C-alpha cells in the first residue's frame, strides 16, 4: 500500500512539474502549429487533469488569439475506445485584429479545425468572449457558451449562444451554428449567425459611419456556405427606426436627412458582389436638397417619401419592383432651373400611385404631377416658356383671338396637372381638369381662364430610355463605389 501511495504521489508531482508542463505546452504548440503557453497543470484524477492559463499566439507572437483560465481534459472508455471531453471556461478568442496578416485568418481556421478528432466527443465552452476588430469594424460577443460535438471524425457541429453583443446585453441570445469537415475539401461547410433585436448604438459603428448613432435597431440572420467557385453569404433581417443622417455622416457632400426601414427577405452575396436581393423598404422625410448636393445638382427643395413594397433583383435583372410614394414641396423655379427651361412660381408635387417593373420593363405606372400657385398669390409662368411649349407640345393651343406677343412677360396660371400612365413601356400623358377632364395647363388672360394645354392621344415608347438607364446602373461595379465617393470628396 505504501508503494501504491508513493506511486500516486510521484505521478501527481510529475503532473505538476515544469517538465510535464513543458511537454504539454510543446504538444499543444505542435498540434495547432502555433506558439502556446500553459501556466500550470493541476491533476484531478487518473483520467482527468486541468490546464490553467492556456494561451495560443499568432506566429512570432504578433497577437494572442486564444486564452482560457481553465481547460479540463477528461478521459473515459466507451465501447472499448478512449473518449475525451474538453471543458473550456472563462476565456477569450480573437477572430482578427489590425495586426493580423491576410494569411493569418486561414492559418488560424486550419490550425483549429483541420485535425483528427477521432478521440474527442465534444468540447464545451463556458463564459467566453469572442472579438473581431478590423479597421473601423468591431464585433464582439461575451458570455458565450455552447458545444462543439464531433458526431464522426469527419463531421463537427458547433452550437454557441452569446448573451452580450458588442457590449450590450440582449434579451434573446445571439446564436451561432456551424458545420465543419476536418478532412473535407472544404473546412467550414455552413455557418449561421442569428442576431436578435439589437440597438445600432451598441454595434460599434461610430468609426465606420463617422459619428455617434442614437437611433435604429437591427435583427437578422447571416448564413455562410462554402461553394464552388466562391463562398456565398445570405443576409436576411430587419433594419428599422433608422436616422439616415446618422448613417450617412461620411457622405462627402454631407449627411442625407430622413428615416428608413428595410426588410431583407434575402440578400445573396458571392464574394463581395450582390447576386440576389429580395425584400421591401420605406423611406420618409428624405430632403431633396441633400440628394441634390450629393448628385452635384443645383439646390432643390422638397422631400421624398417612398414605399418599396416589393423588390426582387436577380443578377442585375429586375424581376419585380413595386413602388408608391410622393415627392412634395418642390419649388417650380428650382425644377425648371434644373431643366434649363425658363421660370415659373409655385410648388410641384409628384405622386407615384403605383409603379410596377418586371423583367426590366415598366409593366404599369400611374403617376400624378401637379403644381399649385404659391399660397395667397397668383402663380405665374414665363411667357417664353409658354411659347416654347406651344411650339413643341402636341395639344397646346391659345385662343384664336390672342396674339402670343400680347401676353405679359409673366402669365398667370390657375391650374397645372397631368397624369402619366405607362403600360408595357408605352407612356400616355393625360389631363387632370377642365370641362372634359383633359386639360393639363390652365392660364388666366384678361380675367378669363383658358385651358391651353390638352392631352393628346399619342404614346411614347420608353424602351430606349429604360434600357439606357438600366445599362448605366448595371455598369457600376459595387466594389468601385467607395473609390467613387473618395474621388467625389476630393473634388475630382
C-alpha positions in Angstrom: 0.0 0.0 0.0 2.9 2.3 0.8 4.3 1.7 -2.6 0.9 2.5 -4.2 0.6 5.7 -2.3 4.1 6.7 -3.3 3.4 6.0 -6.9 0.3 8.1 -6.8 2.2 11.0 -5.2 5.0 10.7 -7.6 2.6 10.7 -10.6 0.8 13.8 -9.1 4.1 15.5 -8.5 5.2 14.8 -12.1 1.9 16.2 -13.5 2.6 19.4 -11.5 6.2 19.6 -12.6 7.7 22.1 -15.0 8.8 19.1 -17.1 5.3 17.8 -17.7 4.0 21.4 -18.2 6.8 21.9 -20.8 5.9 18.6 -22.5 2.2 19.6 -22.6 3.0 23.0 -23.9 5.1 21.5 -26.7 2.4 19.1 -27.7 -0.2 21.8 -27.7 2.0 24.0 -29.9 2.8 21.1 -32.3 -0.9 20.2 -32.5 -2.0 23.7 -33.5 1.3 24.7 -35.2 1.2 27.9 -33.3 3.1 29.3 -30.2 1.5 28.1 -27.0 1.7 28.7 -23.2 0.4 26.8 -20.2 0.8 28.4 -16.8 0.1 25.4 -14.6 -1.2 21.8 -14.7 -3.5 20.6 -11.9 -4.0 16.8 -11.6 -7.6 15.8 -10.7 -7.9 12.1 -11.2 -6.1 9.4 -13.2 -8.4 10.2 -16.1 -8.7 14.0 -15.9 -6.4 17.0 -15.5 -6.8 20.7 -15.6 -4.6 23.1 -17.5 -4.7 26.7 -16.2 -3.7 29.8 -18.2 -3.7 28.2 -21.7 -2.7 30.6 -24.5 -2.2 30.4 -28.2 -0.5 33.1 -30.3 0.0 34.0 -33.9 3.4 33.2 -35.4 6.2 35.4 -33.9 3.7 36.1 -31.1 2.3 39.1 -33.0 -1.1 38.7 -31.3 -2.7 36.5 -28.8 -5.7 34.6 -30.4 -6.8 32.4 -27.5 -6.8 32.3 -23.8 -8.8 30.4 -21.2 -8.4 30.3 -17.4 -9.0 26.6 -17.2 -9.1 23.7 -19.7 -10.4 20.5 -18.2 -9.3 17.3 -20.1 -11.5 14.2 -19.1 -10.9 10.7 -20.5 -13.3 7.7 -20.4 -13.7 4.3 -22.0 -16.8 3.7 -24.2 -17.3 0.6 -26.3 -13.6 -0.3 -25.7 -12.4 3.0 -27.1 -10.8 6.1 -25.4 -13.2 9.0 -25.5 -12.3 12.6 -24.4 -14.4 15.6 -23.3 -12.8 19.0 -23.1 -14.3 21.8 -21.0 -13.0 25.4 -21.6 -14.0 28.1 -19.2 -13.5 31.8 -18.8 -11.7 32.5 -22.0 -11.2 34.8 -24.9 -11.0 34.1 -28.7 -9.8 36.7 -31.1 -11.0 36.3 -34.7 -9.0 39.1 -36.2 -7.3 42.4 -35.4 -5.4 45.0 -37.4 -2.2 43.1 -36.5 -3.3 40.1 -38.4 -2.0 39.4 -41.9 -4.3 38.1 -44.6 -2.9 34.5 -44.4 -3.4 34.5 -40.6 -7.2 34.1 -40.9 -6.9 30.9 -42.9 -4.0 29.6 -40.8 -5.9 30.0 -37.5 -9.0 28.3 -39.0 -7.0 25.4 -40.4 -5.0 25.0 -37.1 -8.1 25.0 -35.1 -10.3 22.6 -37.1 -8.1 20.7 -39.6 -7.2 17.8 -37.3 -8.1 14.2 -36.4 -10.7 14.4 -33.7 -11.2 10.7 -33.5 -10.9 10.6 -29.7 -12.8 13.8 -28.9 -16.5 13.6 -28.3 -17.2 17.2 -27.5 -15.8 20.5 -26.5 -17.8 22.6 -24.1 -17.3 26.4 -23.8 -18.5 28.5 -20.9 -18.2 32.2 -20.2 -16.1 33.0 -23.3 -15.6 36.3 -25.1 -15.1 36.5 -28.9 -13.9 39.6 -30.8 -13.2 40.7 -34.3 -11.6 44.1 -34.8 -10.5 45.3 -38.2 -10.1 49.0 -39.2 -13.4 50.7 -38.3 -15.3 47.4 -37.6 -15.7 45.9 -34.2 -17.8 42.8 -33.4 -17.7 41.2 -30.0 -19.7 38.5 -28.2 -19.5 37.9 -24.5 -20.9 35.4 -22.0 -20.6 32.8 -24.8 -21.4 29.2 -24.1 -22.1 26.1 -26.1 -20.7 22.9 -27.5 -18.6 21.5 -30.4 -19.8 18.0 -31.0 -17.9 15.5 -33.2 -20.6 13.1 -34.4 -17.9 11.4 -36.5 -14.2 12.1 -37.1 -15.3 13.7 -40.4 -18.1 16.0 -39.1 -18.2 18.6 -36.3 -21.1 20.7 -35.3 -20.8 23.9 -33.3 -23.7 25.4 -31.4 -23.0 28.5 -29.4 -25.0 31.2 -27.7 -23.9 34.7 -26.7 -25.8 36.9 -24.2 -23.8 40.1 -24.7 -23.3 41.5 -28.2 -20.9 44.4 -28.8 -21.2 45.3 -25.1 -24.9 45.4 -24.9 -27.0 42.6 -23.2 -29.6 41.1 -25.5 -33.0 39.8 -24.5 -32.6 36.7 -26.7 -29.1 35.2 -27.2 -27.1 35.6 -30.4 -27.0 32.1 -31.8 -24.1 30.7 -33.8 -24.4 27.3 -35.6 -21.7 25.8 -37.8 -20.9 22.5 -39.6 -17.2 21.8 -40.3 -15.5 19.0 -42.1 -12.0 18.3 -40.6 -11.0 16.0 -43.5 -13.2 17.5 -46.2 -12.3 19.5 -49.3 -14.0 22.5 -47.7 -13.4 23.1 -44.0 -16.4 25.2 -42.9 -19.4 23.7 -44.8 -22.0 26.1 -43.4 -22.2 28.7 -40.7 -25.2 30.8 -39.5 -25.4 33.7 -37.1 -28.8 34.7 -35.7 -28.9 38.2 -34.2 -31.9 39.2 -32.0 -33.2 42.8 -31.9 -30.2 45.0 -31.0 -29.7 48.8 -31.0 -27.4 50.2 -33.6 -26.0 52.4 -31.0 -24.4 49.4 -29.4 -22.8 47.9 -32.5 -19.7 49.9 -32.5 -20.4 51.6 -35.9 -19.2 55.0 -34.9 -15.9 54.9 -36.8 -17.5 53.2 -39.8 -20.2 55.9 -40.2 -18.2 58.8 -39.0 -20.0 59.7 -35.8 -22.3 58.6 -33.0 -25.6 56.7 -33.6 -28.5 57.3 -31.3 -31.4 55.6 -33.2 -32.1 52.4 -35.1 -32.5 48.7 -34.5 -31.4 45.6 -36.3 -32.5 41.9 -36.1 -31.4 39.4 -38.6 -29.6 36.3 -39.8 -26.3 35.7 -41.7 -25.8 32.3 -43.4 -22.4 31.4 -44.9 -21.7 28.4 -47.1 -18.7 27.1 -48.9 -19.5 26.7 -52.6 -17.7 26.5 -55.9 -16.2 28.6 -57.4 -16.6 31.1 -54.4 -18.3 31.0 -51.0 -21.7 32.5 -50.6 -23.3 34.6 -47.9 -27.0 35.1 -47.4 -28.2 38.0 -45.3 -31.8 38.5 -44.0 -33.4 40.7 -41.4 -34.9 44.0 -40.5 -33.4 47.4 -40.0 -35.8 49.9 -38.6 -36.3 53.3 -36.9 -33.1 54.5 -38.6 -32.0 58.1 -38.8 -30.4 58.3 -42.3 -28.4 61.4 -41.3 -26.5 59.3 -38.7 -25.7 56.6 -41.2 -24.6 59.0 -43.9 -22.3 61.2 -41.9 -19.3 60.2 -44.1 -21.0 61.1 -47.4 -18.6 63.7 -48.9 -21.5 66.2 -49.7 -22.9 66.0 -46.2 -25.5 63.8 -44.3 -28.7 62.8 -46.0 -31.6 63.5 -43.7 -34.6 61.2 -43.4 -35.8 57.9 -41.8 -35.7 54.4 -43.2 -36.9 50.9 -42.6 -35.6 47.9 -44.6 -36.7 44.3 -44.5 -34.4 41.9 -46.3 -36.1 38.7 -47.1 -33.0 37.5 -48.8 -29.7 39.2 -50.0 -27.3 36.7 -51.5 -23.6 37.7 -51.9 -21.0 35.8 -53.9 -17.6 37.2 -53.0 -18.3 40.9 -52.5 -21.0 41.2 -55.1 -24.7 41.0 -54.5 -26.4 38.5 -56.8 -30.0 38.3 -55.5 -31.8 40.9 -53.4 -35.4 40.4 -52.3 -37.5 42.3 -49.7 -39.1 45.7 -49.1 -38.3 49.1 -47.7 -39.7 52.5 -46.8 -38.0 55.9 -46.6 -39.6 59.1 -45.3 -38.6 62.7 -44.9 -35.6 62.5 -47.2 -34.6 66.0 -48.2 -34.1 66.7 -51.9 -31.5 69.4 -51.1 -29.3 66.7 -49.6 -29.7 64.4 -52.6 -29.1 67.3 -55.0 -25.9 68.2 -53.2 -24.8 64.6 -53.3 -25.5 64.3 -57.0 -23.9 67.8 -57.6 -27.1 69.3 -58.9 -28.4 72.8 -58.3 -30.2 73.3 -54.9 -33.6 71.7 -54.9 -36.1 72.0 -52.1 -38.6 69.3 -51.2 -38.9 66.0 -49.5 -39.3 62.4 -50.7 -41.4 59.5 -49.2 -41.2 56.1 -50.9 -42.6 52.8 -50.1 -40.9 49.9 -52.0 -43.4 47.2 -51.3 -41.6 44.6 -53.4 -38.1 44.3 -54.7 -36.6 41.2 -56.3 -33.4 41.7 -58.3 -31.5 38.7 -59.6 -28.1 39.1 -61.2 -28.8 42.6 -62.5 -32.3 41.8 -63.7 -35.3 43.5 -62.0 -37.6 40.5 -61.7 -40.1 42.6 -59.8 -40.2 46.1 -58.3 -43.3 47.7 -56.9 -43.2 51.3 -55.7 -45.5 54.0 -54.5 -44.8 57.4 -52.8 -44.6 61.1 -53.2 -42.2 63.9 -53.9 -43.6 67.1 -52.3 -42.9 70.8 -51.8 -40.6 71.1 -54.9 -40.3 74.7 -56.0 -41.2 75.0 -59.6 -38.5 77.6 -60.1 -35.9 75.1 -58.9 -37.2 72.2 -61.0 -37.2 74.4 -64.2 -33.8 75.7 -63.4 -32.6 72.1 -63.2 -34.1 71.5 -66.6 -32.9 74.8 -68.0 -36.5 75.7 -69.1 -37.5 79.2 -68.1 -39.2 80.2 -64.9 -42.5 79.7 -63.0 -43.7 80.1 -59.5 -45.5 77.6 -57.2 -44.8 74.2 -55.8 -44.7 70.9 -57.5 -45.9 67.5 -56.2 -45.3 64.2 -57.8 -47.4 61.3 -56.5 -46.5 57.8 -57.5 -49.8 55.9 -57.1 -48.3 52.7 -58.5 -45.1 51.7 -60.4 -44.5 48.1 -61.3 -41.4 46.9 -63.1 -41.0 43.2 -64.1 -38.2 41.7 -66.2 -36.6 45.1 -66.7 -39.8 46.5 -68.3 -42.3 49.0 -66.8 -45.4 46.8 -66.8 -47.6 49.6 -65.4 -47.3 53.0 -63.8 -49.8 55.6 -62.6 -48.2 58.9 -61.6 -49.8 62.3 -60.9 -47.8 65.5 -61.4 -49.4 68.7 -60.1 -48.4 72.3 -59.5 -50.1 74.8 -57.2 -49.7 78.6 -57.1 -47.9 80.0 -54.0 -50.2 80.5 -51.0 -52.1 83.7 -51.2 -50.7 84.9 -54.5 -51.2 84.1 -58.2 -48.9 81.6 -59.8 -47.0 82.7 -62.9 -45.3 81.1 -65.8 -42.7 82.7 -68.0 -44.1 83.8 -71.4 -41.1 82.4 -73.3 -41.5 79.0 -71.6 -45.2 79.1 -72.5 -44.4 79.9 -76.2 -41.7 77.3 -76.3 -44.3 74.7 -75.1 -46.6 75.9 -77.9 -44.0 75.0 -80.5 -43.1 71.6 -79.2 -46.1 70.2 -77.3 -48.9 68.5 -79.1 -52.3 69.5 -77.6 -51.1 73.1 -77.0 -53.4 75.9 -78.2 -54.1 79.5 -77.4 -57.5 81.2 -78.1 -57.5 82.4 -81.7 -58.1 86.0 -80.8 -54.9 86.1 -78.6 -51.8 87.2 -80.3 -48.9 85.5 -78.3 -47.0 88.7 -78.4 -49.8 90.4 -76.4 -49.2 88.1 -73.5 -47.5 89.7 -70.5 -43.9 88.6 -69.6 -45.3 86.6 -66.7 -48.5 84.8 -67.5 -50.8 83.8 -64.6 -51.8 80.1 -64.4 -54.5 78.8 -62.2 -54.1 75.0 -62.6 -51.4 72.6 -63.8 -51.7 68.8 -63.6 -51.0 65.8 -65.7 -51.2 62.1 -65.3 -48.6 59.6 -66.6 -49.9 56.2 -67.5 -47.5 53.5 -68.6 -48.4 50.1 -69.9 -45.6 47.8 -71.1 -43.0 50.6 -71.5 -45.5 52.8 -73.5 -46.4 56.2 -72.0 -49.6 58.2 -72.3 -50.0 61.7 -70.9 -53.5 62.7 -69.9 -55.0 65.8 -68.3 -56.5 66.2 -64.9 -59.0 69.0 -65.0 -61.2 71.2 -67.3 -64.7 70.6 -68.6 -63.8 67.2 -70.2 -61.1 66.4 -67.7 -58.5 66.5 -70.5 -56.7 69.8 -69.6 -53.1 69.9 -68.4 -52.5 73.7 -68.1 -55.0 76.5 -67.5 -54.0 80.2 -67.7 -55.9 83.4 -66.9 -55.9 86.1 -69.6 -58.0 89.3 -69.4 -59.8 87.8 -66.4 -60.9 84.6 -68.1 -59.5 81.1 -67.7 -58.3 79.2 -70.7 -57.2 75.6 -71.0 -54.1 76.0 -73.2 -52.5 72.5 -73.0 -54.7 69.5 -73.6 -53.9 65.8 -73.5 -53.3 64.1 -76.8 -53.8 60.6 -78.0 -50.3 59.6 -78.8 -47.9 57.3 -77.0 -44.2 57.4 -76.3 -42.1 54.3 -76.3 -39.9 54.4 -73.2 -37.8 51.3 -74.1 -34.7 53.2 -75.2 -34.6 55.4 -72.1 -35.3 52.4 -69.8 -32.6 50.3 -71.4 -30.1 53.2 -71.2 -30.8 53.9 -67.5 -30.6 50.2 -66.6 -27.4 49.9 -68.6 -25.8 52.7 -66.7 -26.8 51.2 -63.4 -25.6 47.7 -64.2 -22.3 49.1 -65.4 -21.5 50.4 -61.9 -19.3 47.9 -60.0 -20.3 47.9 -56.3 -16.6 47.4 -55.4 -15.8 50.7 -57.1 -18.4 52.8 -55.2 -16.1 53.6 -52.2 -13.4 54.9 -54.7 -16.0 57.0 -56.5 -17.1 58.5 -53.2 -13.5 59.3 -52.3 -12.9 61.0 -55.6 -16.1 63.0 -55.2 -14.9 64.1 -51.7 -11.6 65.2 -53.3 -13.5 67.3 -55.8 -12.4 65.4 -58.9 
